[in-house]
Amino acid sequence: MPKTTVFEMWTLLETYGIATTEEISLVTSIIGTTEKAMLDILYSRTGYRSFEQFEEEM
């Protein structure tokens, strides 16, 4: 399975309704647009540590 890019993670957060564009932009303006930032948003909103884990539970 190919590695998910930061852009793809951003899109998944929006698509699944986990966070809005504005919320993601706020977080990334503070801590940077990184894989860690996307995973931190995912975890803080869902409790899942990876997008794979989140998608398995859906």
C-alpha positions, -999 to +999 in steps of 0.1 A: +000+000+000+015+034-010+021+059+017-006+085+021+006+121+014-002+150+037-025+164+010-044+132+008-047+131+046-060+167+046-086+157+020-096+126+040-101+148+071-124+171+052-142+143+033-151+123+064-162+154+082-135+150+109-124+187+106-132+217+084-107+234+061-106+263+086-098+240+115-070+222+096-056+255+084-055+268+120-037+237+133-012+237+104-005+274+107+006+268+143+025+235+141+031+231+103+016+211+075+030+177+083+019+141+086+021+144+124-003+174+123-028+154+102-026+124+125-029+147+156-061+161+142-074+126+134-066+114+169-080+144+187-113+141+169-117+104+166-093+086+190-078+067+160-040+067+155-041+062+118-064+066+088-062+029+082-075+022+117-103+048+112-113+034+078-114-002+092-138+008+119-162+027+096 
